[in-house]
Amino acid sequence: MSNKLKINTTDNYFSLMGLPISFDVDKAVLTHNYHEIQKSIHPDKFANATALERRLSVQQAAQINDALETLKNPTKCSIYLLSLYGIELSDNDTSVDPLFLMEQMELRENLAEVASKEEPLTELDAILGDVNSRIKQGKNTLNTLFQKLLSDSEKQESDESLLNEAKSEVLKMQFLNRLQEECLNKEEDLTEQL
Amino acid sequence: MALLQISEPGQTSAPHQHKLAVGIDLGTTNSLVASLKSGFAETIADENGQHLLPSVVQFQVNNDNGYQTEVGYIAQQNASNDPMNTITSVKRYMGRGLEDIKKHSIYDFVTEEDSVVPRIRTIAGNVSAVEVSAEILKSLKLRSEEALGGDLTGAVITVPAYFDDAQRQATKDAAKLAGLNVLRLINEPTAAAVAYGLDTGSEGIHVIYDLGGGTFDISILKLTQGIFEVLSTAGDSALGGDDLDHVITDWIIEKAQINEPEPNLLRQILDVARQAKEALSDNETYTLSLNLGNEQSWSSDLSQQEFEKLIKPLIRKTLTPCRRALRDAGIESEDIQDVVMVGGSTRVPLVRQMVGEFFSTEPLVDLDPDKVVAIGAARQADVLVGNKSDEEMLLLDVTPLSLGLETMGGLAEKVIHRNTTIPVARAQEFTTFKDGQTAMAIHVVQGERELISDCRSLARFELRGIPPMVAGAARIRVTFQIDADGLLSVSAREETSGVESSIQVKPSYGLSDGEIESMLKDSFSYAQDDIDARKLREEQVEASRVVEALNAALEEDGEKLLSSEEQAEIRQTIDELVEIAQQNDQRTIKLKIEAVDKVTAEFAQRRMDASINIALAGQRVDDIN
């Protein structure tokens, strides 16, 4: 039998933003609550206050901004959810499956050669399209995994193997996000040269 | 029957007292100041009815061998006769090092020992860009105090959205020298959006294309129910109308076959170039003429077509940031409601045409591109000072550039990415490299590139007082915070021992605190006694602010959030502060305020938490949509 892990359900970004814990947060509610909170604690509301209150307001507003960014972004939200289970991702984690790494290397090589191609922007579009669809796929997988994990968490415990699966999926997402960023940078360079 | 007057919660001073606050657009070419008059923001004119103040400062010797300055139109007229002592476009030098500013500058720059800040050699001595800007701000301060009939409580000063930390800090330093209380630095395009958005009330996504005299910004904002949320910003803090003048200048120099023009002639050519640019916005051709001295002259026609050919590469340069801003905002051209043109340089027809083509929409040009920024800033100043005319308005802005740290091999590791909403705080952990290491150097840079050498150096920090441990055992947590002005601060703590490491900041391009202090002392308007008196007064004001705020907070939340012992403790510390504030000792008052802060920090935090709960209460999930 596999280990069960507990999730920390109070005092987190979800409770701070008045939302239930989930991977697929309701963006409209998130934005609305974010605006309401900022209206009450943003430093602009404390421009006339004491230095102490001004300082606290900057810290609080920074935390709310971080909460918004974390919950809005699928990769960041996954990492955050895992941290609530007590799982921290480290930079030198290499537990990504070798097949995925091979594919990544291939995509990277293609990206590096784009500039020398006849239609660099078209080539780049194809790679970017591929990366984007992989990101979408990863998002769906994570959504399913976290739905399972969180429905388990009503029993206050979750399956460690599901968590490990989620972890390796997040690592893949990090690779893909970086690759997407590089594609967009390349696009910027190429259009600038035109 | 007399009605009881009940002031609003949190509103501690007399509620109906209207405080004087202004918005200042400190521009490369022209500056403006605006304020709110019966709910309507307008720019303030000088005694001759002129709203624009040319951002030109002339340093002169006066009769009793002291120095004086001339700011504005008169200085501008004197520029070609006294080019070396008359400083124009000083904004381009703010927060910049010597290597950045030499190009196209006629001034004689020097660096003094113990300072990284370049100074311009003038008849009145060496002056930094910060001091020159302070003269412009002083002039605007005087103008507004005369027009509004009283001392200013504070000012909002606008800066280009793409200004980096050093440029923002320099602007704030200039305000300090001018004796202005800065309520907030806000980004120029955001200020323009406020003026425009409140004017039209149109919700949705707006693009502000702001091409000023020396800077270019593009900001994409979303406006919902009084909240101005910047989605992304991009730009070039060294591209503007001046550069259009420079390409015409180069053209003239080539056509007239002038070799290495003297400062006076160069000044004249720059003026002629500017006139040509302005004229060619409305006319097909313009005749340029120069007086070369010795009764020689030169003249030539420049057609609009030829002019456009000259400037086209520069306008095209603005489209790269436009593309990047769209990408960072995660939107397509179709999502955009409108494109608003701001800044004097958007009067050039080719600019309007190319921007229109890029966004596939006719850009809006119905706002006065010169005044709109100051007007938006005045509205924000009014809100910040507590006059509450636009209670629901809130600006959520972003940091324009990524903040990174130097890592092994001269690479930059990003800690805060560009277009992150401010304020923002990010912590990073470091460890020691050698056994017993007690200090550590950290290099902070701003920019998007991977190599440190391609980014802009902001500061070097030295962490000291790390307890000696084996290599890799120390855990130093460094927190980078960007506040609502877009300014960076850094704090550090060794986690295993809890030791607060001290930080020594060496700004790469800024004035040190000591330099500002001595400038304040040297400044024409302050004697040492004045400075001490001013410091004492400021500390007393802060003390009374603390007392008022705490009394109001106790009144409102004391029973709810504090035990009776806690309330008694806070009341006692307030009483002590009141007594100390009456004595004329700035240092003691300061220390007492710090002590009060310690006693009341927990209460302030509880109040902050409670206000978040109130903000979310009644907004239950099913109420929305």
HADDOCK unambig.tbl for C-alpha pairs under 7 A between the chains (distance, minus, plus):
assign (segid A and resid 18 and name CA) (segid B and resid 616 and name CA) 6.80 0.50 0.50
assign (segid A and resid 29 and name CA) (segid B and resid 621 and name CA) 6.72 0.50 0.50
assign (segid A and resid 29 and name CA) (segid B and resid 624 and name CA) 6.64 0.50 0.50
assign (segid A and resid 33 and name CA) (segid B and resid 616 and name CA) 6.46 0.50 0.50
assign (segid A and resid 36 and name CA) (segid B and resid 615 and name CA) 5.56 0.50 0.50
assign (segid A and resid 36 and name CA) (segid B and resid 616 and name CA) 6.83 0.50 0.50
assign (segid A and resid 37 and name CA) (segid B and resid 612 and name CA) 5.53 0.50 0.50
assign (segid A and resid 37 and name CA) (segid B and resid 615 and name CA) 5.49 0.50 0.50
assign (segid A and resid 37 and name CA) (segid B and resid 616 and name CA) 6.95 0.50 0.50
assign (segid A and resid 39 and name CA) (segid B and resid 394 and name CA) 6.84 0.50 0.50
assign (segid A and resid 40 and name CA) (segid B and resid 611 and name CA) 6.44 0.50 0.50
assign (segid A and resid 40 and name CA) (segid B and resid 612 and name CA) 6.83 0.50 0.50
assign (segid A and resid 40 and name CA) (segid B and resid 615 and name CA) 6.67 0.50 0.50
assign (segid A and resid 41 and name CA) (segid B and resid 608 and name CA) 6.98 0.50 0.50
assign (segid A and resid 43 and name CA) (segid B and resid 484 and name CA) 6.79 0.50 0.50
assign (segid A and resid 44 and name CA) (segid B and resid 384 and name CA) 6.04 0.50 0.50
assign (segid A and resid 45 and name CA) (segid B and resid 384 and name CA) 6.97 0.50 0.50
assign (segid A and resid 47 and name CA) (segid B and resid 183 and name CA) 6.61 0.50 0.50
assign (segid A and resid 47 and name CA) (segid B and resid 384 and name CA) 5.61 0.50 0.50
assign (segid A and resid 47 and name CA) (segid B and resid 385 and name CA) 6.88 0.50 0.50
assign (segid A and resid 48 and name CA) (segid B and resid 385 and name CA) 6.39 0.50 0.50
assign (segid A and resid 50 and name CA) (segid B and resid 545 and name CA) 6.21 0.50 0.50
assign (segid A and resid 50 and name CA) (segid B and resid 546 and name CA) 5.48 0.50 0.50
assign (segid A and resid 52 and name CA) (segid B and resid 597 and name CA) 6.23 0.50 0.50
assign (segid A and resid 53 and name CA) (segid B and resid 604 and name CA) 6.64 0.50 0.50
assign (segid A and resid 58 and name CA) (segid B and resid 423 and name CA) 6.10 0.50 0.50
assign (segid A and resid 58 and name CA) (segid B and resid 483 and name CA) 6.45 0.50 0.50
assign (segid A and resid 61 and name CA) (segid B and resid 423 and name CA) 6.28 0.50 0.50
assign (segid A and resid 62 and name CA) (segid B and resid 422 and name CA) 6.79 0.50 0.50
assign (segid A and resid 62 and name CA) (segid B and resid 423 and name CA) 4.89 0.50 0.50
assign (segid A and resid 62 and name CA) (segid B and resid 424 and name CA) 4.36 0.50 0.50
assign (segid A and resid 62 and name CA) (segid B and resid 425 and name CA) 5.78 0.50 0.50
assign (segid A and resid 65 and name CA) (segid B and resid 421 and name CA) 6.46 0.50 0.50
assign (segid A and resid 65 and name CA) (segid B and resid 424 and name CA) 6.90 0.50 0.50
assign (segid A and resid 192 and name CA) (segid B and resid 320 and name CA) 6.81 0.50 0.50
